[in-house]
Amino acid sequence: MPEYIATIGLEIHAHILTASKMFDGCSTDYAGAPPNTRVSVVSLGLPGALPVLNARAVELAALCGLALGCRVNEHSVFARKSYPYPDLPKGFQITQYDEPLCSDGAIEIRTAAGEIRRIGIERLHIEEDTGRLIHSPDGSSLIDYNRSGMPLMEIVTRPDIRTPEEARLTFEKIRQILVWIGANSGNLEEGALRCDANVSVRRADSDRFGAKVEIKNINSFRFVERALAYEIERQIRILEAGGVVEQETRGWREDLGRTEGQRSKEYAHDYRYFPEPDIPPLVLSPEWIAARQAELPELPDARRARLMESYGLSWQDADLLTQERAIADYYETAVAAVNRPDGAKEVANWVLNEGFRLLNDRGEPATTLIERMPVHRLATLIELVQQSTITRAVAKQLFEEVFTTGADPAVLVAERGLTQISDDEALLEAVRAALVDEKAEKAIAEYRKGKKTAIQFLVGLVMRATKGKANAQRVRELLEAELG
């Protein structure tokens, strides 16, 4: 089979975190609200209703553009896009077309193989969202207009993406940035962030691009990767059979593991774009744009690089700690609270190993760690280990209890007598008891035959007998002396 090349571009739709909708004062707090209760004459498209642009939405969208490396254009224009679907009642969408708010940006992603890829951002424009159609088994449909008119950004990448993995990483990276600067909730399940993927396939020895297929409304990173992998294989099968790939819009069926045709793909002229007569061109001064630039926080890539340089963290650890801004802030606050030469790596180990393990086990978001394990509690726990007051094994048990109950680890140590046993007489008694345990016979024999790692099993016996309170290093030394 000849080699094929996939060309992929993403269109990411992201709600802008404002209190009111894009063109009216109606509340954006629609999640969980009864249907059609977050509506106004503007979002319902009633005759005579005039749109008024949300200034805060423009500010946040410009901030996102700058965070994505884009140029914020001093002059942009709103357009009407013909929209013949019932979920936008006025029959057109107010959006931007040939003069968007932001353009010409780029982000970087890192593949599983460690390759750094630069993905271009063609444009970021602002528009209004549609309502939501709810289809019934009998074939009828209901419409909830609560979402209609929500402030929306559309972020369009250049067709620089080569694989489904890169598409997923691009979607994840853009979400990370939008959430980092506080412009989007990142909630894919509620539709606050979703993605359309465009993909075409061509033979490696051809310069002619294949027909572009659009996969609509994907609301999961995993689904983006799976949908593109399936679609690339589907197109290759058609080409190998001598067929022609049709330009169309398809949907992803996760339950069936395949894409399905929805309609033929529209062209720009099908939407009959023309300038929006009720909203004048948006003109932004250089001073206004500079003020937005000054509002940008330290972004994830820069934060990760600084954590690596300042604290000696690996790329992987620094990357995990900068997935969310709140966790990065928590980490640095904890390092300052511990205030020890090795504090940075100690804090990273506790957060990434124990903290993230508990979050994963319980299916809770990363930011829950900040509430469940306040910085002063984590610092106290680390200090108890560093001062040899308790063993690391005891500290791990306490970490989970503090995470669950909010208790003070120092109080738990005092109340339960968990102080580390370092007295040689007490330790030697525990060591000799372990050596006469029938469970120790095999490990003792292996150790005396030269398998030095067998001693770790014996250390474990002592640690269990002392409920994790024994000084493990001293236990090992005493075991070696006894066995010698």
N, C-alpha and C positions, 0 to 999 in steps of 0.2 A: 504493500500500500504506500502511495506517495506521502510525503510529509505535508501537513497542513499547518497554517498559521491562523490563529484567532486574533481578531482586533476587537477590543472591548472598551466601551465608554459608559460612565455612570451618570445618571441624573438623580440627584439626591434632594428630596423634598423635606424641609425641616421647619417645624413651627417656630416662630419667634416668641420668646417668653415676655409677653406684654400683658398688661391687665385688661386691655380692650382690643377689639378686633382691628383689622387693617384699615377699614374705611368708615367705622362708626364706633360709638361708645359702648357697644354691647360687651358683656363680660366674656372673657375667654375661658372661664372656669366651667367647661362643658362636660368634663369626664364624670360620669355617674349621674349627671343631671337628667331629669325627665326629658323625653324627646320634645324638641321644638319649644324649649323654655329659655334658651339663650339666643334669641333672635330679635331682630329689629326691622324697621321698614327698609333699611338698606340691605341687610343680609337676606331678606326675603324678596328683594328686587321689586318692591311695590312702585307703581308709577309716581314720578315726581321726587323720589328719594335721591338725594345727592351724596356722593362719597366725600369724606374728609380724610386726608392722609394722616396716619398715625406717626407722629414725629419720633417717638421712642422706637418704633419698629425700624425706622430708617437708621437710627443711631446704632442699634444692635446689629443690623445687617451689614452696615459699613464696618463695624468692629470685626465681624466674622470674615468679611472680605480681606481685611488687613491681616488677620490671623492666618488666613490661607495664602498669604503672599500676593494678594491681588492689588491692583491699582483701583482706588476709589475714584470714579469719574465725576468731574465737576458738573457735568451735564448728562442727565439721563431722562428718559421719556417713558410714560405709561402708555399702554396700548390696550385695545379691546381685541380679545381673541374669541372668535365665534365658537360657542360651546353648546352643541345641540343635545345635551343630556339633562334629565330632570333634577339632578342633584345640585345644579346651580340655576336658580329659578329665573333669573333675568335673561338667560340665553346667551350670555357672554361672560368671560372672565376678565377682570382687570389685572393685567400683568405687564411685563416689559419685554420688548422684542429686540430690535436692532440696536438700541442704546441702553444697555443694562447699567445697574448701579456700580458693579465691580467687574473687572476683567483681568485676564493675564496673570494668574497666580500659579502656584505649584506647592505640592507637599512631598515629603519623602516617606517611603515605607521600607521595611526590612523584612525580607522573605525568610522562610524557615531555613533556607540554605545560607543565610547571612548576607545575601545580596541587597545592596541599597538601590532602590528604584525611585526615580523622580517622576511623579505623575502631575501633568499639567492641569490647571484649573482654567477652563476657557472663560467662564463667566459665573457671576452670582447675581441673580435678579430677584426682585420682590414681587409678590402677587397675593391674591386671596385664595384660600382653600375652598374646596367644594363641600357640600353636605354629604351625607352617608346613606346609601341605598341598602335596605334590609329586605332580602328576598325570602319569600315564604315557599314552602313545599308545593303549594297549589299553583305556583306560577305568578302570583301577585307580588307586588313590591310596595314597601312603605319607605318614606323618606324622613330622615331626621336632619333638620337644618342647623342643629346646634354648632356643628363644625364649619358651616358655611361662613365665609368671610374671615376665618382665622388668618392672622398674619403668617405668611409663608415665604421661605427662601427656596429658590431652586438653584442648586449648585451643580454645574455641568462640567465634568472632567473632559480633557482631551482624550482621543482614542489611543492613549499610551499604555493601556493595560493589556497584558499578554496572556494571563492565565486566570482561572477562577480564584486561585489563592490570592493573587494580587488584587483582584476585585474586592474580595472580602477584606483584605488588609486596608485598602483604600477607604472603604465604607467605615471600617472601625476607626481609622485615623481621623476622618472628618468628624465622626461622632465625638471622639475624644476632645477635639479642639472646640467644637461648638459648646459642649457641656462645660469644658474647662473655663471658658470665658463667661459662662452664665447666660448664653443666648438661647439655649435649647435644653429641654429636660432629658433628652436622650431616650425617652420611653418609646420603644418600638412597638410594644404591644398595644398602646393606645393610639398609634398612628401619628405620634408627634415627630417621628422620623421614619421615612420609608424611601425606597430606592427603585428606580427603573434602570434596567441594564440593557444596553444595546450591544449586539454581538454579530459579527460576520466572520466567515471562514473563507480562506483562499488557499490554493496550493502554494507551497513554498517557492516554486519556480515561476510564480506569476506576480506581476505588479498590480494586477487589476483586483480591486476589492470586491468581495462578495456582497450579496444583498443583505441589508441590515435588518435584523429582527430585534424587536423591543420586547422585553419581558417586564410586565407592569407590576407596580405596587408590591414589592418584596419587603417584608418587615422583619427580616432576621438575617444576621450575618451568615449563618449556616445555610439558609435558603439561597442567598445570593450565590454562594459557591456551588451548591448542589444544582441549582437551576442552570447556571452557565455551563457546568460540566455536562449536564444532560443535553443542553441545546447545541453545544459544540459537536458532540457525538452525533446528534440527530442530523445536523447539517452535513457533516462528513459522510454519513450513510447515504443521504440523498445524492450528493455529488458523486460518490463512488458508484452509485447505481445509474449514473448518467442523467439524473434529474436536475431540476432547477429549484433553488431555494427562493421562495416567495418572500418579498418584503411585507412584513405583517407585524401585528401586535399579538403577543401571546401572554398567557398567565401561567404561573407556577402552581401545580397541584402537589403539595407536599405529601398528601395522603396516598397519591398514586406514583410519586417520584418522577413526574414528567411535566413538560410544558404542554399547554393546549392552546390552539388558535382561538382568538377572540374577534379580531376584525383586521381588514387590510390596513397597512400603516399609512397614516395621513402624511401629507407634505405640508410645508409651511403655508402654501397658498390655499390649502383646504380650510385653514382657520380664518382666512380673510382678516388678517391683522390690519388695524388702522389706529392712528393716535387717539387716545382717550380724550374726548372733548371736555369732560367735566373735571379733569385734573391737569393743571399746567405742568410744563417740564420741571423737573426737580433740579435746581441749581444749588450747588454746594460750594462754599468758599474754601480757598486753601487753608484758612485759619480753622474752619470747622473740621476739615479732614485732619489737620494736625492735632486738634484736640482729641479726636477719636484715637489717633495713633498713640497719644500720650496716655490714654486709658488702658492700653493693652497690658496685661500682666505678663510675667515671664512665662513663655509658652512651654508645652510639654517637652519638646526636643531639647530646648535650652536648659530646662530644669534637670532633665536626665543627665545631660553632659556635665552640669555643675555638681550633681550628686556624685557622679563618678570621680570627678577631679577633687572635690572637697573632702569626700568621705571614703574614697578608695573602694567604692562599690563596683561590682561587676556590671556589665551592660544589662544582663538579664535581671539582676536585683533592682537596679535603678529604673529599668523599664517598668517592672511590676509596681514599684512605689510611685511612679508618675502616671499610672493609668487614670487616676482621678486626682484633681487638684487638692481636695480635702485630705486625702491620704498622704500626699506629698507634704502638705503643711503639718499634719499630725506627726509624721516621721521626724521632720526637722525640729519641731517643738520638743519631742521626746528626747532627741539627741542632746539638745541644750539642757534639758532637765537632768539627764543622767550625768553629763559633764565629766566624762572619763576619757582617757586616750583611746580606749577600744570601744567607747560607747556607741559610735556610729554603726559598727558591724553587729554589735550585740542587739541594738534596737532593730536593725534590719532582720536579723535572724528570728527574733521573737515575733515581729509583725508578720513576716512572710511565712514562717513555718507554723507557728501556733495560731496566730490570729487568723490568717487566711484559711488554714485547715478548718477551724471551727466555723468560719463563715460559709465555706463550701459545704460542710456537713449539714448545715442548717438552711442552706439556700438563701442566705441573707446578703444584701448588698455590702460592698466594702466599707461604705461610710458608717455602717452599724458598729464597726470596731471602735470608732471614736466615742460613741455613747457607752458601749459595753466595757471598754477598757480605757478609761480616762488616762491622760498622760501621766498624772501623778501616781496612779496605781501601777502602771507599767514601770515607771522609774523606781518605785519602791521595790518591786519584785526583782528587778535587775540588780539593785543595790544589795539586796539580801543574798543574792548569789555571789556577787563580786566580793562581798565581805566574808564569804564562807559561812554565813549564818545558816543557810540551807543548801542542800544539794540541788543540782540542776533537775534531777528527777522529781524532787519534791516541788520545785518551782513550776514544772510543767503541769503537775496536778493542780497547783494553786491557780495557775493562769486560767484554766478552764473554769474553776469555781468562781474566781473573781469576775470573769467574763459573764458567767451565768447569773451571779447573785449581786455583784457590785461590792462585795465585802473587801475590807482592807487586808491585804496579804500579811502585813506585820502583825495585825491582831490575830489572824488565823494561826500564824506560827507560834505566837505566845500561848494562845488558848489550848492548842493541841500538842504542844511540846515537840514541834517539828524541827528543832534546831539540829544541825548536822552533828553526827557522832564522829569526833576526831581523836578521841582518847584511845591510845593503843591497847590498853588492857581490855576495854569493852570490844574493840574491833577484833582483837586476837581471839576472844571468846567466840565471837560470831564466825570468824574464819574457821576455827577448829570444828565448830558445830557443822558447818557446811561440808567440810572435808570428810566427815563420817556419814554424811547423808548418802543413802544408796543411789540417789540421782547423780551423785558426783563421780561414781566409780569410772564410768566410761571416759569422762573428760580428764580425770586424773591419769588414766592409762595412756590416753592420746598425748597428753602434755609430756609425760615422761618418755614417750617414744619420739619426741622432738616436735610435735605439733603445738607450737607456742600459742597459737590463737585459741586453743581449747580453754585457756585460762579465763577467757571472757565469760564462758558459761558459768564458771565458779564464782566470778565477780557478781554475776546476775543472781546467783543463789543467795549470796550475802546481802545484796541490795534488797531482794524480796523479803528476806528474813527481818531486815531492819526497816522495812517499809520505806525504802529509798533514802533513809537518813544517813547512811554510812558514807564516809569520805571515800569515793570510789578509787581514787589514785592510791590512797594509803592501803585500802583493801587489797589492791593488786600487788603492792609491794610485800605485804604480809603473806599473801598466798604464795608468791614466788619464793619467799624465805622458807616457809613451811614445806613446800614441795621440793625445794633444793636440798 
